[in-house]
Amino acid sequence: MSSAVGYSTTPPAGSSRFSLASSSTSLYSTSQNPSSSTINNNPNRRESARSSIVPIQQQLFGGTAQPQGNVNILDRSINKTKGSEMALSAWAFIFAEVIAYSQSRSDSIADLEKRLSTLGYEVGQRILSLVLLRNTQASNLKDPKREHRLIPILQFVHTQIYKYVFGKPADGLERSSEAEDEYMLVLNESPLSQFISVPKDMSDLSCESFTAGLVEGVLDGLEVPARVTAHWVGDQYPDHPQRTVILIKLDQKVMDREEALGK
């Protein structure tokens, strides 16, 4: 893979909230390295590093530092951190480095997409745990509320998961008219790959494979196994040149369970 994926334009200085993408029948839409011995034997260096971390945590999460400087974000109220914002430019640079790192270790486009999907899967598993925890605390419940029917689960991904990651729900949730076990999540503009420039000789590459892996990780955590892939369809929509479809191909046991629950 000789060509390198890069930026198409300079990322904006504004900020947007995220942590850190055939005919069909619409179901649900919206517009919307020093050595360790050196470190351990030098308490002054450890204290110096600790004192430098405290101001950063204050900037990120607010509040007053404890006298000892032992600021632990896990001890803070979840309401003080869930609205934190990350600069879009910072995220764009981080994601570009993730792609460059993965590309340097890949020998084909398929391998690169697989690596991005694997990274997204791990992120999706963690995001699901966090969102369920926050929903449980907000509702004053002892255990997280879990959906068992397919459509509510897909709506949860469409609305809550996408809003947590991208700052807004997905632009559409559709069911294929050709296969009952295929559903599509649509996002017209994804901040993940908004500033990524793909070379012509790598035109088949979809950096939204990261998003596909994320969705697959969430669905797997909700006991809805599926094969999730990303497909760019911007050439079919001039008004949305970055439009991406996340295709969800459900496992047969999901369809069997849905049929049994519907009886």
C-alpha positions as CSV (number, residue, x, y, z in Angstrom):
1,M,0.0,0.0,0.0
2,S,2.1,2.9,-1.3
3,S,-0.4,5.7,-1.0
4,A,-1.1,7.3,2.3
5,V,-4.4,8.4,3.6
6,G,-4.4,12.1,4.7
7,Y,-6.3,15.3,5.3
8,S,-8.4,16.9,2.6
9,T,-8.6,20.2,4.4
10,T,-7.6,21.7,7.7
11,P,-9.9,20.7,10.5
12,P,-11.9,23.6,12.0
13,A,-11.1,25.2,15.3
14,G,-14.7,24.7,16.6
15,S,-15.8,21.9,18.8
16,S,-18.3,19.2,18.6
17,R,-19.2,16.7,21.3
18,F,-18.1,13.1,21.0
19,S,-16.2,10.7,23.1
20,L,-12.9,10.5,21.8
21,A,-20.5,6.1,9.9
22,S,-30.7,-0.4,-3.1
23,S,-34.2,0.1,-2.3
24,S,-35.3,0.1,1.2
25,T,-38.2,0.7,3.5
26,S,-37.8,3.4,6.1
27,L,-38.5,2.4,9.7
28,Y,-37.1,5.2,11.7
29,S,-35.7,8.5,10.4
30,T,-34.7,11.9,11.7
31,S,-33.3,15.1,10.2
32,Q,-31.2,15.4,12.4
33,N,10.6,5.7,27.7
34,P,12.5,5.9,30.9
35,S,13.1,2.7,32.9
36,S,10.6,1.8,35.6
37,S,13.4,1.5,38.2
38,T,14.3,5.1,37.6
39,I,10.8,6.3,38.0
40,N,10.0,4.2,41.1
41,N,13.2,5.3,42.9
42,N,12.6,9.0,42.3
43,P,9.7,10.3,44.4
44,N,10.4,13.9,43.5
45,R,9.8,13.1,39.9
46,R,6.7,11.2,40.7
47,E,5.3,14.1,42.8
48,S,6.2,16.5,40.0
49,A,4.3,14.5,37.4
50,R,1.4,14.2,39.8
51,S,1.2,17.9,40.4
52,S,1.3,18.6,36.6
53,I,-1.7,16.3,36.1
54,V,-4.0,18.1,38.6
55,P,-4.4,21.4,36.6
56,I,-5.2,19.4,33.5
57,Q,-7.9,17.5,35.3
58,Q,-9.3,20.7,36.7
59,Q,-9.5,22.1,33.2
60,L,-11.2,19.0,31.8
61,F,-13.6,18.2,34.6
62,G,-13.8,21.4,36.7
63,G,-14.0,21.5,40.5
64,T,-11.3,22.1,43.1
65,A,-8.3,19.8,43.5
66,Q,-8.0,17.8,46.7
67,P,-5.3,19.0,49.0
68,Q,-3.2,15.9,48.4
69,G,-3.6,16.2,44.7
70,N,-5.3,12.8,44.4
71,V,-7.9,13.7,41.9
72,N,-9.7,10.6,40.6
73,I,-12.3,11.2,37.8
74,L,-14.0,8.0,38.8
75,D,-15.0,9.6,42.1
76,R,-16.6,12.6,40.4
77,S,-20.3,13.0,39.8
78,I,-21.1,11.5,36.4
79,N,-23.2,14.6,35.6
80,K,-20.1,16.8,35.7
81,T,-18.3,14.8,33.0
82,K,-20.9,13.5,30.6
83,G,-21.2,16.9,28.9
84,S,-17.5,17.4,28.3
85,E,-16.5,18.4,24.8
86,M,-13.6,17.6,22.6
87,A,-12.3,19.8,19.9
88,L,-13.2,18.5,16.4
89,S,-9.7,19.4,15.2
90,A,-8.1,17.3,18.0
91,W,-10.3,14.3,17.2
92,A,-9.6,14.6,13.5
93,F,-5.8,14.5,14.1
94,I,-6.2,11.5,16.5
95,F,-8.3,9.6,14.0
96,A,-5.9,10.4,11.2
97,E,-3.0,8.9,13.3
98,V,-5.1,5.8,14.0
99,I,-5.6,5.3,10.3
100,A,-1.9,6.0,9.5
101,Y,-0.8,3.5,12.2
102,S,-3.2,0.8,10.9
103,Q,-2.2,1.5,7.3
104,S,1.5,1.1,8.1
105,R,0.8,-2.4,9.3
106,S,-1.6,-3.5,6.5
107,D,-0.8,-5.0,3.2
108,S,-4.2,-4.5,1.6
109,I,-7.3,-2.4,1.7
110,A,-9.2,-5.3,3.2
111,D,-6.7,-5.8,5.9
112,L,-6.7,-2.0,6.8
113,E,-10.5,-2.0,7.0
114,K,-10.4,-5.1,9.2
115,R,-8.0,-3.4,11.6
116,L,-10.1,-0.3,11.8
117,S,-13.2,-2.4,12.4
118,T,-11.4,-4.3,15.2
119,L,-10.5,-1.1,16.9
120,G,-14.0,0.2,16.5
121,Y,-15.4,-3.0,18.0
122,E,-13.4,-2.5,21.2
123,V,-14.6,1.1,21.4
124,G,-18.2,0.1,20.9
125,Q,-18.0,-2.4,23.8
126,R,-16.8,0.3,26.1
127,I,-19.2,2.9,25.0
128,L,-22.1,0.5,25.5
129,S,-21.1,-0.2,29.1
130,L,-20.7,3.6,29.7
131,V,-24.1,4.5,28.2
132,L,-25.9,1.8,30.1
133,L,-24.3,2.8,33.3
134,R,-25.3,6.5,32.9
135,N,-28.8,5.5,31.9
136,T,-29.1,3.3,35.0
137,Q,-27.8,6.1,37.3
138,A,-30.1,8.7,35.7
139,S,-33.1,6.4,36.2
140,N,-32.1,5.5,39.8
141,L,-32.2,1.8,38.9
142,K,-30.1,-1.0,40.4
143,D,-29.6,-2.8,37.0
144,P,-29.4,-1.5,33.5
145,K,-32.6,-1.6,31.4
146,R,-32.0,-4.1,28.6
147,E,-34.2,-4.3,25.5
148,H,-34.9,-7.8,24.0
149,R,-36.8,-6.9,20.8
150,L,-34.8,-6.1,17.6
151,I,-36.3,-2.8,16.6
152,P,-36.0,-1.1,20.1
153,I,-32.3,-2.2,20.1
154,L,-31.6,-0.8,16.7
155,Q,-33.4,2.5,17.7
156,F,-31.2,2.6,20.8
157,V,-28.1,2.4,18.6
158,H,-29.6,4.9,16.1
159,T,-30.4,7.4,18.8
160,Q,-28.4,7.1,22.0
161,I,-25.2,5.5,20.8
162,Y,-24.9,7.7,17.7
163,K,-25.7,10.8,19.7
164,Y,-23.0,9.9,22.2
165,V,-20.4,9.4,19.5
166,F,-21.3,11.9,16.9
167,G,-23.3,14.5,18.9
168,K,-26.5,13.7,17.1
169,P,-28.7,10.6,16.2
170,A,-28.1,8.9,12.9
171,D,-29.9,10.4,9.9
172,G,-31.9,7.2,9.2
173,L,-32.6,3.7,10.2
174,E,-33.9,1.6,7.3
175,R,-34.8,-2.0,6.6
176,S,-33.9,-3.6,3.3
177,S,-36.8,-4.6,1.1
178,E,-34.8,-7.5,-0.3
179,A,-33.6,-9.2,2.9
180,E,-35.4,-9.4,6.2
181,D,-32.2,-9.8,8.1
182,E,-30.5,-6.6,6.8
183,Y,-30.9,-3.1,8.3
184,M,-29.0,0.1,7.5
185,L,-27.9,3.0,9.6
186,V,-27.4,6.2,7.6
187,L,-25.2,9.2,8.4
188,N,-24.9,12.0,5.9
189,E,-21.8,13.6,7.4
190,S,-19.5,11.7,9.8
191,P,-17.0,13.8,11.9
192,L,-14.8,10.7,12.0
193,S,-13.8,10.8,8.3
194,Q,-14.9,14.3,7.4
195,F,-11.4,15.5,6.9
196,I,-9.8,12.3,5.5
197,S,-8.6,12.3,1.9
198,V,-8.5,8.9,0.3
199,P,-6.1,8.4,-2.7
200,K,-7.5,7.4,-6.0
201,D,-5.7,4.0,-6.0
202,M,-7.5,3.3,-2.7
203,S,-10.9,4.4,-3.7
204,D,-12.5,1.2,-2.3
205,L,-11.3,2.1,1.2
206,S,-14.0,3.1,3.7
207,C,-12.5,4.6,6.9
208,E,-16.0,4.3,8.3
209,S,-15.1,0.7,8.9
210,F,-14.2,2.0,12.3
211,T,-17.9,3.0,12.8
212,A,-19.1,-0.3,11.5
213,G,-16.9,-2.1,14.1
214,L,-18.2,0.2,16.8
215,V,-21.8,-0.7,15.9
216,E,-21.0,-4.4,15.8
217,G,-19.4,-4.1,19.2
218,V,-22.5,-2.5,20.6
219,L,-24.9,-5.0,19.0
220,D,-22.7,-7.9,20.2
221,G,-22.8,-6.5,23.8
222,L,-26.6,-6.4,23.5
223,E,-26.7,-10.1,22.3
224,V,-27.5,-9.2,18.8
225,P,-24.7,-10.8,16.8
226,A,-24.3,-9.4,13.3
227,R,-21.8,-8.7,10.5
228,V,-21.5,-4.9,10.1
229,T,-19.9,-3.2,7.2
230,A,-19.5,0.4,5.9
231,H,-20.4,1.5,2.4
232,W,-19.9,4.9,0.9
233,V,-22.9,6.0,-1.2
234,G,-22.1,9.7,-1.6
235,D,-21.9,9.4,-5.4
236,Q,-25.7,8.7,-5.4
237,Y,-26.5,11.7,-3.2
238,P,-25.0,15.0,-4.6
239,D,-26.3,16.9,-1.6
240,H,-24.5,14.6,0.8
241,P,-21.2,13.5,-0.8
242,Q,-20.0,11.9,2.4
243,R,-23.1,9.9,3.0
244,T,-22.3,6.5,4.4
245,V,-24.5,3.4,5.0
246,I,-23.7,1.1,7.9
247,L,-25.1,-2.3,6.7
248,I,-26.1,-4.7,9.5
249,K,-26.5,-8.3,8.5
250,L,-28.1,-10.1,11.4
251,D,-27.2,-13.6,12.5
252,Q,-29.9,-16.2,11.9
253,K,-30.4,-16.9,15.6
254,V,-31.4,-13.2,16.0
255,M,-34.1,-13.7,13.5
256,D,-35.2,-16.9,15.1
257,R,-35.4,-15.3,18.5
258,E,-37.4,-12.3,17.1
259,E,-39.8,-14.7,15.5
260,A,-40.2,-16.6,18.8
261,L,-40.8,-13.4,20.8
262,G,-43.4,-12.2,18.3
263,K,-45.6,-15.2,18.8
